[in-house]
Amino acid sequence: MVELSVKGPLELLRGPVALSHLFLRERVKPGDRVIDATCGNGGDTLIMAELVGKLGKVWSFDIENEALSRASTRLIAAGYSSWVEFVAAGHERLAGYVSESVRAVVFNLGYLPGSSKENATRPETTLAALEQASRLLIRGGIILVVVYTGHPGGAEEGRVVEEWATGCPQNDFNVWCSRMLNRQKNPPYLLLIEKMNA
Ligand SMILES: C[S@@+](CC[C@H](N)C(=O)[O-])C[C@H]1O[C@@H](n2cnc3c(N)ncnc32)[C@H](O)[C@@H]1O
């Protein structure tokens, strides 16, 4: 696995995950509180832990214990684990675990590659989590959602998430959608929701 680090050179923008990291680097600062709503192998958690540093805090959610365990090993190896709280619960219960305001919330939807598609994110729980995340954001805070539509249920989830994002009031949120135009076969894309008024 390639170890990502904000200390290294910028990643090439080969897809929406790299683009989401570019926004994280721009927005997240030492001492910030942030959430990884879909921990998986911990790639996004690692980047955020590095950005917030030891005065900050990362909550990282997943329903798969195997994912949390792999991510935790990675964060311990990087020396960042003491300011990361891994939460073995669905992100739809996010507000039950996080009561502080946060600068960023990252969703990397779908299923963990190499794992069961049964554990893919689902429209109803993703929506519940997005709603809670939007309330926890500080002014200038961002939600980043990488949407995959190629797997069963993915297109429906993408439709529901886009509908939710489109409905965010324009006086309170800036909502962006970034798609690669030169990719074949349902390429993933990025939604960015920035809160203007806390
Ligand atoms: C595409 S992977 C995330 C990849 C991850 N960000 C990384 O850097 O490796 C999606 C993850 O979402 C998790 N997931 C599915 N439903 C969830 C839920 N309700 N709450 C939290 N995580 C969930 C899956 O178990 C899977 O690990």
PDBQT file of the ligand as one rigid body, heavy atoms in Angstrom, charges set to zero:
ROOT
HETATM    1  C1  LIG A 201     -14.612   2.849   0.109  1.00  0.00    +0.000 C 
HETATM    2  S1  LIG A 201     -14.361   2.293   1.756  1.00  0.00    +0.000 S 
HETATM    3  C2  LIG A 201     -13.508   3.621   2.545  1.00  0.00    +0.000 C 
HETATM    4  C3  LIG A 201     -12.070   3.761   2.151  1.00  0.00    +0.000 C 
HETATM    5  C4  LIG A 201     -11.247   4.563   3.130  1.00  0.00    +0.000 C 
HETATM    6  N1  LIG A 201     -11.620   5.951   3.215  1.00  0.00    +0.000 N 
HETATM    7  C5  LIG A 201      -9.752   4.413   2.897  1.00  0.00    +0.000 C 
HETATM    8  O1  LIG A 201      -9.025   5.421   2.842  1.00  0.00    +0.000 OA
HETATM    9  O2  LIG A 201      -9.314   3.279   2.777  1.00  0.00    +0.000 OA
HETATM   10  C6  LIG A 201     -15.964   2.422   2.482  1.00  0.00    +0.000 C 
HETATM   11  C7  LIG A 201     -16.000   1.996   3.926  1.00  0.00    +0.000 C 
HETATM   12  O3  LIG A 201     -17.250   2.376   4.480  1.00  0.00    +0.000 OA
HETATM   13  C8  LIG A 201     -17.588   1.435   5.454  1.00  0.00    +0.000 C 
HETATM   14  N2  LIG A 201     -19.008   1.557   5.814  1.00  0.00    +0.000 N 
HETATM   15  C9  LIG A 201     -20.098   1.021   5.234  1.00  0.00    +0.000 A 
HETATM   16  N3  LIG A 201     -21.216   1.409   5.860  1.00  0.00    +0.000 NA
HETATM   17  C10 LIG A 201     -20.827   2.234   6.877  1.00  0.00    +0.000 A 
HETATM   18  C11 LIG A 201     -21.527   2.957   7.880  1.00  0.00    +0.000 A 
HETATM   19  N4  LIG A 201     -22.856   2.925   7.982  1.00  0.00    +0.000 N 
HETATM   20  N5  LIG A 201     -20.798   3.690   8.757  1.00  0.00    +0.000 NA
HETATM   21  C12 LIG A 201     -19.432   3.744   8.676  1.00  0.00    +0.000 A 
HETATM   22  N6  LIG A 201     -18.720   3.069   7.732  1.00  0.00    +0.000 NA
HETATM   23  C13 LIG A 201     -19.413   2.326   6.840  1.00  0.00    +0.000 A 
HETATM   24  C14 LIG A 201     -17.205   0.099   4.833  1.00  0.00    +0.000 C 
HETATM   25  O4  LIG A 201     -17.050  -0.909   5.812  1.00  0.00    +0.000 OA
HETATM   26  C15 LIG A 201     -15.883   0.479   4.153  1.00  0.00    +0.000 C 
HETATM   27  O5  LIG A 201     -14.785   0.196   4.967  1.00  0.00    +0.000 OA
ENDROOT
TORSDOF 0
